[in-house]
């Protein structure tokens, strides 16, 4: 059985016939050359997360009972937050605006978690909170009260454990606090 070319096309091997691959190859080479010479599109730059804009979750400014001490590897033990000295019953406030995404018990203590946007989440324990998931909170809004000393990281003393995650990685919460320098009063010589 002989092959018949479609109407309007010369049969293969006839004068003037061009194989489709020969027609496309120069176009592909030209497109590749043009694309290769084109500058790469700039990568989008993530907007920096505003640091040093959060408040302390406790007032007055608390002492840091135990600093952030991350493990060398995510699966090793470490201290993935800071412990702030306080008395049971102390009001705990939101360090920055956000949405409550968890209120409940984790193992043996009550926990509150706030999503601040930009992948940042704060968790506080032990905190007894009347808030519900989905509630929007403003900076310094009350989240609840510090639970008893026997339900926290610092037993037998009371303290607030504050952890912050960026995505799945724990980061030092104190890097987000406004000005942590001590206040210094300079001598005043009077009006100029």
C-alpha positions as a Markdown table, in Angstrom:
| # | Residue | x | y | z |
|---|---|---|---|---|
| 1 | Unk | 0.0 | 0.0 | 0.0 |
| 2 | Unk | 1.5 | 3.3 | -1.1 |
| 3 | Unk | 1.3 | 6.4 | 1.0 |
| 4 | Unk | -0.6 | 9.3 | -0.5 |
| 5 | Unk | 0.3 | 12.9 | 0.6 |
| 6 | Unk | -2.7 | 15.0 | 1.9 |
| 7 | Unk | -4.2 | 17.3 | -0.7 |
| 8 | Unk | -2.2 | 20.5 | -1.2 |
| 9 | Unk | 1.0 | 19.0 | 0.1 |
| 10 | Unk | 3.8 | 17.7 | -2.0 |
| 11 | Unk | 4.7 | 14.0 | -1.5 |
| 12 | Unk | 7.7 | 13.2 | 0.5 |
| 13 | Unk | 10.9 | 13.3 | -1.5 |
| 14 | Unk | 9.4 | 15.6 | -4.2 |
| 15 | Unk | 11.1 | 18.9 | -5.1 |
| 16 | Unk | 9.9 | 21.8 | -2.9 |
| 17 | Unk | 8.8 | 19.5 | -0.1 |
| 18 | Unk | 10.3 | 20.4 | 3.3 |
| 19 | Unk | 10.1 | 18.0 | 6.2 |
| 20 | Unk | 8.3 | 19.5 | 9.2 |
| 21 | Unk | 11.4 | 18.9 | 11.5 |
| 22 | Unk | 13.5 | 21.0 | 9.2 |
| 23 | Unk | 11.0 | 23.8 | 9.3 |
| 24 | Unk | 10.7 | 23.8 | 13.1 |
| 25 | Unk | 14.4 | 23.4 | 14.0 |
| 26 | Unk | 15.5 | 26.9 | 13.0 |
| 27 | Unk | 12.6 | 28.4 | 14.9 |
| 28 | Unk | 13.5 | 26.4 | 18.0 |
| 29 | Unk | 17.1 | 27.4 | 17.8 |
| 30 | Unk | 16.2 | 31.1 | 17.4 |
| 31 | Unk | 13.8 | 30.9 | 20.4 |
| 32 | Unk | 16.4 | 29.2 | 22.6 |
| 33 | Unk | 19.0 | 31.8 | 21.7 |
| 34 | Unk | 16.7 | 34.7 | 22.5 |
| 35 | Unk | 15.5 | 33.2 | 25.8 |
| 36 | Unk | 19.1 | 32.3 | 26.8 |
| 37 | Unk | 20.2 | 35.9 | 26.1 |
| 38 | Unk | 17.3 | 37.4 | 28.0 |
| 39 | Unk | 18.1 | 38.5 | 31.6 |
| 40 | Unk | 16.6 | 36.3 | 34.3 |
| 41 | Unk | 13.6 | 37.7 | 35.9 |
| 42 | Unk | 14.4 | 39.2 | 39.3 |
| 43 | Unk | 13.5 | 37.0 | 42.3 |
| 44 | Unk | 10.9 | 38.6 | 44.5 |
| 45 | Unk | 12.4 | 39.9 | 47.7 |
| 46 | Unk | 10.5 | 39.1 | 50.9 |
| 47 | Unk | 9.6 | 42.2 | 52.8 |
| 48 | Unk | 11.5 | 42.2 | 56.1 |
| 49 | Unk | 9.4 | 41.4 | 59.2 |
| 50 | Unk | 9.4 | 44.5 | 61.3 |
| 51 | Unk | 11.6 | 43.7 | 64.3 |
| 52 | Unk | 11.7 | 45.5 | 67.6 |
| 53 | Unk | 8.0 | 46.4 | 67.4 |
| 54 | Unk | 6.5 | 44.0 | 70.0 |
| 55 | Unk | 5.8 | 44.7 | 73.6 |
| 56 | Unk | 6.6 | 42.5 | 76.6 |
| 57 | Unk | 3.7 | 40.1 | 77.3 |
| 58 | Unk | 4.0 | 41.0 | 81.0 |
| 59 | Unk | 3.9 | 44.3 | 82.8 |
| 60 | Unk | 6.1 | 45.6 | 84.4 |
| 61 | Unk | 9.0 | 44.4 | 82.4 |
| 62 | Unk | 9.8 | 41.0 | 83.7 |
| 63 | Unk | 13.2 | 39.4 | 84.4 |
| 64 | Unk | 14.2 | 36.7 | 82.0 |
| 65 | Unk | 14.4 | 33.5 | 84.2 |
| 66 | Unk | 15.7 | 31.3 | 81.4 |
| 67 | Unk | 16.9 | 32.6 | 78.0 |
| 68 | Unk | 16.3 | 31.1 | 74.5 |
| 69 | Unk | 18.6 | 28.2 | 74.0 |
| 70 | Unk | 17.8 | 26.4 | 70.8 |
| 71 | Unk | 19.0 | 22.8 | 70.2 |
| 72 | Unk | 21.7 | 22.2 | 67.6 |
| 73 | Unk | 19.3 | 20.0 | 65.6 |
| 74 | Unk | 15.5 | 20.3 | 65.6 |
| 75 | Unk | 15.0 | 16.9 | 67.1 |
| 76 | Unk | 17.3 | 17.5 | 70.1 |
| 77 | Unk | 16.3 | 18.9 | 73.4 |
| 78 | Unk | 16.7 | 22.6 | 74.0 |
| 79 | Unk | 14.8 | 25.6 | 75.3 |
| 80 | Unk | 12.7 | 26.9 | 72.4 |
| 81 | Unk | 11.5 | 30.1 | 74.0 |
| 82 | Unk | 12.1 | 32.3 | 77.0 |
| 83 | Unk | 10.8 | 32.0 | 80.6 |
| 84 | Unk | 9.7 | 35.3 | 82.1 |
| 85 | Unk | 9.5 | 35.6 | 85.9 |
| 86 | Unk | 6.0 | 36.4 | 87.1 |
| 87 | Unk | 3.4 | 35.4 | 89.8 |
| 88 | Unk | 0.5 | 33.1 | 89.2 |
| 89 | Unk | -2.6 | 35.2 | 88.3 |
| 90 | Unk | -0.6 | 37.9 | 86.4 |
| 91 | Unk | -2.3 | 39.2 | 83.3 |
| 92 | Unk | -0.6 | 38.1 | 80.1 |
| 93 | Unk | -0.9 | 40.4 | 77.1 |
| 94 | Unk | -0.4 | 40.1 | 73.4 |
| 95 | Unk | 3.0 | 41.3 | 72.3 |
| 96 | Unk | 1.7 | 42.2 | 68.9 |
| 97 | Unk | -1.6 | 42.2 | 67.0 |
| 98 | Unk | -2.8 | 38.9 | 65.7 |
| 99 | Unk | -5.4 | 36.1 | 65.6 |
| 100 | Unk | -5.9 | 33.5 | 68.3 |
| 101 | Unk | -5.3 | 30.1 | 66.6 |
| 102 | Unk | -5.1 | 27.8 | 69.6 |
| 103 | Unk | -6.5 | 27.8 | 73.2 |
| 104 | Unk | -6.3 | 24.6 | 75.1 |
| 105 | Unk | -4.2 | 22.1 | 76.9 |
| 106 | Unk | -0.9 | 20.7 | 75.7 |
| 107 | Unk | 0.2 | 17.8 | 77.8 |
| 108 | Unk | -0.3 | 19.1 | 81.3 |
| 109 | Unk | -0.6 | 22.9 | 80.9 |
| 110 | Unk | -2.9 | 25.5 | 79.3 |
| 111 | Unk | -1.5 | 27.2 | 76.1 |
| 112 | Unk | -2.6 | 30.2 | 74.0 |
| 113 | Unk | -1.1 | 30.6 | 70.5 |
| 114 | Unk | -1.5 | 33.8 | 68.3 |
| 115 | Unk | -0.8 | 34.1 | 64.6 |
| 116 | Unk | 0.8 | 37.5 | 64.0 |
| 117 | Unk | 1.0 | 37.1 | 60.2 |
| 118 | Unk | 4.2 | 36.8 | 58.1 |
| 119 | Unk | 4.6 | 33.3 | 59.4 |
| 120 | Unk | 5.1 | 34.3 | 63.0 |
| 121 | Unk | 3.3 | 32.6 | 65.8 |
| 122 | Unk | 3.6 | 33.2 | 69.6 |
| 123 | Unk | 2.7 | 30.6 | 72.2 |
| 124 | Unk | 2.3 | 31.3 | 75.9 |
| 125 | Unk | 2.1 | 28.7 | 78.7 |
| 126 | Unk | 0.7 | 28.2 | 81.3 |
| 127 | Unk | -2.0 | 30.7 | 80.5 |
| 128 | Unk | -5.7 | 30.3 | 81.5 |
| 129 | Unk | -7.5 | 32.2 | 78.7 |
| 130 | Unk | -11.2 | 33.0 | 78.2 |
| 131 | Unk | -10.5 | 33.7 | 74.5 |
| 132 | Unk | -11.8 | 31.6 | 71.6 |
| 133 | Unk | -10.0 | 30.5 | 68.4 |
| 134 | Unk | -10.5 | 33.2 | 65.7 |
| 135 | Unk | -10.6 | 36.2 | 68.1 |
| 136 | Unk | -8.5 | 39.1 | 66.8 |
| 137 | Unk | -6.3 | 40.7 | 69.4 |
| 138 | Unk | -4.5 | 44.0 | 69.5 |
| 139 | Unk | -1.0 | 44.7 | 70.8 |
| 140 | Unk | -1.1 | 44.5 | 74.6 |
| 141 | Unk | -4.7 | 43.1 | 74.7 |
| 142 | Unk | -5.2 | 40.7 | 77.6 |
| 143 | Unk | -4.9 | 37.0 | 76.6 |
| 144 | Unk | -5.5 | 35.5 | 80.0 |
| 145 | Unk | -3.7 | 35.0 | 83.3 |
| 146 | Unk | -0.6 | 33.1 | 84.2 |
| 147 | Unk | -1.4 | 29.7 | 85.6 |
| 148 | Unk | -0.1 | 28.0 | 88.7 |
| 149 | Unk | 3.6 | 27.4 | 89.3 |
| 150 | Unk | 3.3 | 23.6 | 89.2 |
| 151 | Unk | 2.0 | 23.8 | 85.6 |
| 152 | Unk | 5.0 | 25.7 | 84.1 |
| 153 | Unk | 8.6 | 25.5 | 83.1 |
| 154 | Unk | 10.0 | 27.0 | 86.3 |
| 155 | Unk | 8.3 | 24.9 | 89.0 |
| 156 | Unk | 8.3 | 25.3 | 91.9 |
| 157 | Unk | 8.4 | 29.1 | 91.0 |
| 158 | Unk | 5.9 | 30.6 | 88.5 |
| 159 | Unk | 7.0 | 31.9 | 85.1 |
| 160 | Unk | 5.6 | 32.5 | 81.7 |
| 161 | Unk | 7.1 | 30.4 | 78.9 |
| 162 | Unk | 7.0 | 32.4 | 75.6 |
| 163 | Unk | 7.9 | 30.8 | 72.3 |
| 164 | Unk | 7.9 | 32.3 | 68.8 |
| 165 | Unk | 8.0 | 30.3 | 65.6 |
| 166 | Unk | 8.7 | 31.6 | 62.1 |
| 167 | Unk | 7.2 | 28.8 | 60.0 |
| 168 | Unk | 8.4 | 25.7 | 61.7 |
| 169 | Unk | 11.6 | 27.2 | 63.2 |
| 170 | Unk | 11.7 | 28.5 | 66.8 |
| 171 | Unk | 13.3 | 31.9 | 67.1 |
| 172 | Unk | 14.2 | 34.1 | 70.1 |
| 173 | Unk | 11.2 | 36.1 | 71.1 |
| 174 | Unk | 13.3 | 38.8 | 72.6 |
| 175 | Unk | 14.5 | 39.9 | 69.2 |
| 176 | Unk | 11.0 | 41.3 | 68.5 |
| 177 | Unk | 10.8 | 43.4 | 71.7 |
| 178 | Unk | 10.9 | 47.1 | 71.3 |
| 179 | Unk | 13.8 | 48.7 | 73.1 |
| 180 | Unk | 15.4 | 46.3 | 75.6 |
| 181 | Unk | 18.2 | 48.7 | 76.6 |
| 182 | Unk | 18.1 | 49.9 | 80.2 |
| 183 | Unk | 16.9 | 53.4 | 80.7 |
| 184 | Unk | 19.8 | 55.8 | 81.5 |
| 185 | Unk | 19.2 | 59.2 | 83.0 |
| 186 | Unk | 21.8 | 61.7 | 81.9 |
| 187 | Unk | 22.8 | 64.6 | 84.1 |
| 188 | Unk | 21.0 | 67.8 | 83.2 |
| 189 | Unk | 22.9 | 71.1 | 83.4 |
| 190 | Unk | 19.7 | 73.1 | 83.2 |
| 191 | Unk | 18.3 | 75.1 | 80.3 |
| 192 | Unk | 20.8 | 76.4 | 77.7 |
